[in-house]
Amino acid sequence: MPKGATATKTLKVGDKAPDFTLKSHLDKEIKLSDLRGKNVFIAFYPLDWTPV
């Protein structure tokens, strides 16, 4: 395993996502658990100029 990497469990359809924290576009930290019960869409893209 590369340095700094962590082992992760592969999720299956129907599994609950593990809780995590990310910064929003407004530089505010948001935890997934804070959004429980709401629809959540997370887009990961490799480059800033990549259209989503």
CNS distance restraints for C-alpha pairs under 8 A (distance, minus, plus):
assign (resid   1 and name CA) (resid   5 and name CA) 6.42 0.50 0.50
assign (resid   1 and name CA) (resid   6 and name CA) 7.78 0.50 0.50
assign (resid  11 and name CA) (resid  15 and name CA) 5.98 0.50 0.50
assign (resid  11 and name CA) (resid  16 and name CA) 7.97 0.50 0.50
assign (resid  11 and name CA) (resid  17 and name CA) 7.53 0.50 0.50
assign (resid  19 and name CA) (resid  31 and name CA) 6.88 0.50 0.50
assign (resid  19 and name CA) (resid  32 and name CA) 5.50 0.50 0.50
assign (resid  19 and name CA) (resid  33 and name CA) 5.88 0.50 0.50
assign (resid  20 and name CA) (resid  31 and name CA) 5.65 0.50 0.50
assign (resid  20 and name CA) (resid  32 and name CA) 5.72 0.50 0.50
assign (resid  20 and name CA) (resid  33 and name CA) 7.71 0.50 0.50
assign (resid  21 and name CA) (resid  29 and name CA) 6.41 0.50 0.50
assign (resid  21 and name CA) (resid  30 and name CA) 5.48 0.50 0.50
assign (resid  21 and name CA) (resid  31 and name CA) 4.29 0.50 0.50
assign (resid  21 and name CA) (resid  32 and name CA) 6.38 0.50 0.50
assign (resid  22 and name CA) (resid  29 and name CA) 5.58 0.50 0.50
assign (resid  22 and name CA) (resid  30 and name CA) 5.57 0.50 0.50
assign (resid  22 and name CA) (resid  31 and name CA) 6.62 0.50 0.50
assign (resid  23 and name CA) (resid  27 and name CA) 5.34 0.50 0.50
assign (resid  23 and name CA) (resid  28 and name CA) 5.26 0.50 0.50
assign (resid  23 and name CA) (resid  29 and name CA) 4.35 0.50 0.50
assign (resid  23 and name CA) (resid  30 and name CA) 6.08 0.50 0.50
assign (resid  24 and name CA) (resid  28 and name CA) 5.24 0.50 0.50
assign (resid  24 and name CA) (resid  29 and name CA) 6.22 0.50 0.50
assign (resid  24 and name CA) (resid  30 and name CA) 6.73 0.50 0.50
assign (resid  30 and name CA) (resid  34 and name CA) 7.06 0.50 0.50
assign (resid  31 and name CA) (resid  35 and name CA) 7.22 0.50 0.50
assign (resid  32 and name CA) (resid  36 and name CA) 6.93 0.50 0.50
assign (resid  35 and name CA) (resid  39 and name CA) 7.90 0.50 0.50
assign (resid  35 and name CA) (resid  40 and name CA) 7.43 0.50 0.50
assign (resid  43 and name CA) (resid  52 and name CA) 7.18 0.50 0.50
assign (resid  45 and name CA) (resid  50 and name CA) 6.71 0.50 0.50
assign (resid  45 and name CA) (resid  52 and name CA) 7.33 0.50 0.50
assign (resid  46 and name CA) (resid  50 and name CA) 7.11 0.50 0.50
